[in-house]
Amino acid sequence: MTRTKMIGWTAFAFCLLGYGAFTAVVVLNRMGEIALRETMLIGGPAAVIGEIGLWVAAGCLGWSLFRKRKAFFDRVFRRKPRMV
Protein backbone atom coordinates (compact mmCIF):
# COMPACT_ATOMS: atom_id res chain seq x y z
CA MET A 1 0.00 0.00 0.00
CA THR A 2 1.38 3.40 -0.92
CA ARG A 3 2.04 6.12 1.62
CA THR A 4 -0.77 8.26 0.24
CA LYS A 5 -3.30 5.45 0.54
CA MET A 6 -2.21 4.76 4.12
CA ILE A 7 -2.72 8.44 4.94
CA GLY A 8 -6.11 8.33 3.22
CA TRP A 9 -7.39 5.29 5.09
CA THR A 10 -6.09 6.63 8.39
CA ALA A 11 -7.87 9.91 7.72
CA PHE A 12 -11.04 7.98 6.87
CA ALA A 13 -10.77 6.19 10.23
CA PHE A 14 -10.54 9.59 11.93
CA CYS A 15 -13.58 10.67 9.91
CA LEU A 16 -15.58 7.72 11.22
CA LEU A 17 -14.38 8.25 14.79
CA GLY A 18 -15.10 11.98 14.71
CA TYR A 19 -18.59 11.69 13.27
CA GLY A 20 -19.31 8.66 15.47
CA ALA A 21 -18.36 10.59 18.60
CA PHE A 22 -20.44 13.56 17.46
CA THR A 23 -23.47 11.34 16.88
CA ALA A 24 -23.05 9.62 20.25
CA VAL A 25 -22.81 12.96 22.05
CA VAL A 26 -25.93 14.30 20.33
CA VAL A 27 -27.87 11.13 21.18
CA LEU A 28 -26.74 11.35 24.81
CA ASN A 29 -27.87 14.98 24.89
CA ARG A 30 -31.28 14.09 23.45
CA MET A 31 -31.65 11.36 26.09
CA GLY A 32 -30.89 13.92 28.79
CA GLU A 33 -27.67 12.25 29.96
CA ILE A 34 -25.37 15.22 29.30
CA ALA A 35 -26.03 18.94 29.25
CA LEU A 36 -25.95 21.19 26.21
CA ARG A 37 -22.67 22.78 27.32
CA GLU A 38 -20.88 19.42 27.35
CA THR A 39 -22.50 18.53 24.04
CA MET A 40 -21.02 21.64 22.46
CA LEU A 41 -17.59 21.19 24.08
CA ILE A 42 -17.26 17.53 23.03
CA GLY A 43 -19.40 17.35 19.91
CA GLY A 44 -18.06 20.44 18.15
CA PRO A 45 -14.41 19.38 17.98
CA ALA A 46 -15.46 15.80 17.18
CA ALA A 47 -17.47 16.99 14.18
CA VAL A 48 -14.55 19.14 12.99
CA ILE A 49 -12.20 16.14 13.25
CA GLY A 50 -14.69 14.09 11.26
CA GLU A 51 -14.93 16.73 8.55
CA ILE A 52 -11.16 17.13 8.27
CA GLY A 53 -10.80 13.37 8.05
CA LEU A 54 -13.38 13.26 5.28
CA TRP A 55 -11.62 15.85 3.13
CA VAL A 56 -8.14 14.43 3.63
CA ALA A 57 -9.37 10.90 2.89
CA ALA A 58 -11.19 12.11 -0.22
CA GLY A 59 -8.10 13.85 -1.49
CA CYS A 60 -5.70 11.01 -0.77
CA LEU A 61 -7.91 8.19 -2.00
CA GLY A 62 -8.91 10.04 -5.15
CA TRP A 63 -12.67 9.84 -4.79
CA SER A 64 -14.16 11.16 -8.02
CA LEU A 65 -16.35 13.78 -6.36
CA PHE A 66 -13.24 15.59 -5.11
CA ARG A 67 -11.04 15.95 -8.21
CA LYS A 68 -9.69 19.36 -7.18
CA ARG A 69 -8.59 17.98 -3.83
CA LYS A 70 -6.83 15.13 -5.62
CA ALA A 71 -4.95 17.64 -7.78
CA PHE A 72 -3.97 19.56 -4.64
CA PHE A 73 -2.56 16.43 -2.99
CA ASP A 74 -0.71 15.57 -6.20
CA ARG A 75 1.07 18.91 -5.94
CA VAL A 76 1.72 18.56 -2.19
CA PHE A 77 3.18 15.04 -2.49
CA ARG A 78 5.07 15.98 -5.70
CA ARG A 79 3.38 13.32 -7.77
CA LYS A 80 2.66 13.46 -11.44
CA PRO A 81 -1.11 13.75 -12.02
CA ARG A 82 -2.74 10.77 -13.68
CA MET A 83 -3.89 11.13 -17.23
CA VAL A 84 -7.60 10.36 -17.58
SULCOR-V497502 format. One record per pair of residues at least 24 apart in sequence whose ideal C-beta (glycine too) atoms are under 10 Angstrom apart, sorted by the first residue. I is the first residue (numbers start at 1). GAP is how many residues later the second one is. D is the distance in whole Angstrom. If there is no record, write none. Layout:
BEGIN
i=I gap=GAP d=D
i=I gap=GAP d=D
END
This chain:
BEGIN
i=2 gap=58 d=9
i=2 gap=75 d=10
i=2 gap=77 d=10
i=3 gap=57 d=9
i=3 gap=74 d=8
i=4 gap=55 d=9
i=4 gap=56 d=5
i=4 gap=57 d=8
i=4 gap=58 d=9
i=4 gap=69 d=7
i=4 gap=70 d=9
i=4 gap=72 d=10
i=4 gap=73 d=6
i=4 gap=75 d=8
i=5 gap=55 d=7
i=5 gap=56 d=7
i=5 gap=57 d=9
i=6 gap=54 d=9
i=7 gap=49 d=7
i=7 gap=50 d=8
i=7 gap=52 d=9
i=7 gap=53 d=5
i=7 gap=54 d=9
i=7 gap=66 d=9
i=7 gap=70 d=9
i=8 gap=45 d=10
i=8 gap=48 d=7
i=8 gap=49 d=5
i=8 gap=50 d=8
i=8 gap=51 d=8
i=8 gap=52 d=3
i=8 gap=53 d=4
i=8 gap=54 d=8
i=8 gap=55 d=9
i=8 gap=65 d=9
i=9 gap=48 d=7
i=9 gap=51 d=8
i=9 gap=52 d=7
i=10 gap=43 d=9
i=10 gap=46 d=9
i=10 gap=47 d=8
i=10 gap=50 d=9
i=11 gap=41 d=8
i=11 gap=42 d=5
i=11 gap=43 d=8
i=11 gap=44 d=8
i=11 gap=45 d=4
i=11 gap=46 d=4
i=11 gap=47 d=9
i=11 gap=48 d=9
i=11 gap=49 d=6
i=11 gap=50 d=9
i=12 gap=41 d=6
i=12 gap=42 d=8
i=12 gap=44 d=8
i=12 gap=45 d=4
i=12 gap=46 d=9
i=12 gap=48 d=9
i=12 gap=49 d=7
i=12 gap=51 d=10
i=13 gap=40 d=7
i=13 gap=44 d=9
i=14 gap=35 d=6
i=14 gap=36 d=7
i=14 gap=38 d=7
i=14 gap=39 d=4
i=14 gap=40 d=9
i=14 gap=42 d=8
i=14 gap=43 d=8
i=15 gap=34 d=8
i=15 gap=35 d=5
i=15 gap=36 d=8
i=15 gap=37 d=8
i=15 gap=38 d=3
i=15 gap=39 d=5
i=15 gap=40 d=9
i=15 gap=41 d=8
i=15 gap=42 d=6
i=15 gap=43 d=9
i=16 gap=34 d=8
i=16 gap=37 d=8
i=16 gap=38 d=9
i=16 gap=41 d=10
i=17 gap=29 d=8
i=17 gap=32 d=7
i=17 gap=33 d=7
i=17 gap=36 d=8
i=18 gap=25 d=10
i=18 gap=27 d=8
i=18 gap=28 d=5
i=18 gap=29 d=7
i=18 gap=30 d=7
i=18 gap=31 d=4
i=18 gap=32 d=3
i=18 gap=33 d=7
i=18 gap=34 d=8
i=18 gap=35 d=6
i=18 gap=36 d=8
i=19 gap=27 d=8
i=19 gap=28 d=7
i=19 gap=30 d=9
i=19 gap=31 d=4
i=19 gap=32 d=8
i=19 gap=34 d=8
i=19 gap=35 d=8
i=20 gap=26 d=8
i=20 gap=30 d=8
i=21 gap=24 d=9
i=21 gap=25 d=4
i=21 gap=26 d=8
i=21 gap=28 d=8
i=21 gap=29 d=8
i=22 gap=24 d=4
i=22 gap=25 d=4
i=22 gap=26 d=9
i=22 gap=27 d=9
i=22 gap=28 d=6
i=22 gap=29 d=10
i=23 gap=24 d=9
i=23 gap=27 d=9
END
